[in-house]
Amino acid sequence: MLRHAGRAVPWPLVAAAAVLVVALLLAVRYDHWRLWPLQGVAVGLLAGAVGWCLDEPAAAVVDPAPRGLAWRTLARATGVLVLLSAWSAGTWLARDALYGHPWTVLLQGLAAALASVAWVTWCRARGEATPGQRWALTVVPLATAWALVRPFERQLPVFPYAFGGAYGDWTTSAAGWSVLGVAAAAVLVRTLAAD
């Protein structure tokens, strides 16, 4: 399994994304009042890189092989674990600048990563070879725009900041990310069980 992961996972991309995720969170730590949107950018980058880890450029050769989608997904999860380790480390290092909500920020990354795994695995089960690239090209700009513009912030606080009130509702945000994580886990389990 590790040999497959060594060849199948885009390690240069994983390394670059891991370093960038930590760097973005350290920038938030440096000046959280002005650079807070970088936290949302980091979530999008994490989600995009996780999705890209699960792509299978050689799908025509690998899909008919005896190893199923669940085995290949598990093998590629080593790249996902590296990215989640970087996210956890970045959250830990920036914890003092996260307005007292480091666990919610950690949850954002975990839920985004789980949603990425679920979506890309579902697309792979349908026969798409590289849905992670398309996913990354969608989720990174979307998360960046959402973090910068913050549309519907009162109704849908995806990346809240400060201590609540007019600046963001952390409880609603945590609930939304939790629902996303649970739904993604259900889709992932169903997809892998059907394989």
N, C-alpha and C positions, 0 to 999 in steps of 0.2 A: 504494500500500500504506500509506503514512504517513497519507494522508487517511482511509482506512478505520480505521486504528488510532486516529486522533484522535477519531473519532466512536464507535467500538465499545468501546474500553477504558474502564472506569469510573475515570477519572483521579483524582477526589477520593478514592475508596476506596484507590487505589494510593498516592497521596501520604500519606494518613493512616496506612496500614499501614507504609509505608517509614519514616516518622518514628517510629512506635511500636516497630518492630523495632530501630532504632538506640537508641532510648531504653531499651528493655528490656536490651539488651546493655551500655549504659553504666551502668545500675543494677547489673548484675552486676559490672562493673568497680569500682564504688564500694564494694560490700561483698559480695564473692563467697562468703563463708562463710554468710551468712544469706540472700542473695538469689539463690543459685544456681538455684533452680527457675525463675526468670524466663527462663533460657536455654531451657528446654524450652517455656515459653509462647511465646517468640519463634519457635521452630521451627514450632509449631502455627499461629501467626498468619501466618507467611510462607507456609505450605502452603495455608491457607485463602484468603489474598489472591491467590495465584497461580491457584488454581482458579477464583476469581470472575472473574479477568481473561478467562477463556476462554468465559464464558457468552455466549449469543447470544439475547437477548430477542426479536429479530425473526426467529427461526428460520423461521417460515412463509414469510417473504419471501426470506430469504437462502439457505436450503438449496437451492431449485431453481435458483438463479443459476448462471451458468457458472463462477464461481470455486469451486474445490473446498475441502474441509475443510482440506487441507494449507496452501493459500494463506491462508485465514482464520486458521488457527492461527499461522502465521508472522507475519501482520500483528498479531495480538494479543500476540505475544511481546515487543513493545516494552514493554508493561506489566510482563511477567515480568522483562525485563532491568532495569528500574528497581528492582524488588523485590530481585533478586539483587545489584544494585549496593549497595543499602542493607544487605543481609545481609553482603556482603563488607566494606563499610566498618565496620559495627558489630563484626564479628569482629576486624578489624584494630585498631580502637580499644580493644577489650576484651582483646586478646591476652595481656596480662600477667596477667590475672585468670582465665585459662582453664586453670589447672593444668598449663601446658606442653603443652596439646593444642589449639592454635588451628586446626590443619589438620583435626582430627577434627570440631570444632564447625563449621567451614566445610563439611565433607563432609555433616554432618547437614542443614544448610539446603539444599545442592544436591540431595541425594537426596530430601528432602521435596518440594522444588519439582518435581523431575522426576517423582516419583510423582503429584503433583497434576496436572501436564500430561498424563501418560499416562491417568490415570483419567478426567478430564473430557473429554479428546479421545475416548476410547473411548465414553463415554456420549453425546457429541455425534454420533459416527458411528452410534449406534443411534437417533438421532432426538430425544433429549432436548434441550430448549432451554436450560435453566438448571441443569445438574447442579452447577456450581461453587458455587452458593449452598447447596445441600444438603450438598455436600462441606465447605464452610467451617463450617456449623453442626454438623458431626460432628467434624471434625478439630481445631478450636480447643479445644473443651471436653475432648476426649479427650486431647490433648497436655498441656493444663493439668493435668488430673487425674493423668496419668501422671507429670508432672514433680513434682507436689506429694506424691503418695502413694508413688510409686516401687514399684508391686507387682512381685513376681518380680525384684527388682533383681539378685540373684545369678545367676538363670538367664537373664534377658533384660535386660542393662544398656542401656536405650535412652538415658538421659541420665545417664551416670556423673559422679561428681565426685571431687575430690581426686586422689590419686596411685595409686589401685588398692587392692588388698586388700579390706577390708570396705567401702570407699567407692565402689567401682566398677571395672569391668574395661574400660578404654579400648580394648584390642585387640579384644575381642569386640564392643564397640559399633561400632567402625569397620568390622569385618567385616560386621556386620548391616546397617549403613547402605549399605555398598558393594553387598551383594547386592540390597537394595531398589532402589538406583539402576540397577544393570544390568538387573534384571527390568523396571523401569519403562521403561527405554530400549527394551527388546525389545518390550514391549507398544505403545509409541508408534510405533515403526518399523513394526510389523505393521499397526496401525490405519491409519496414513497411507498405507501401500503398498496397502491394500485399498480405499482411497477412490477 
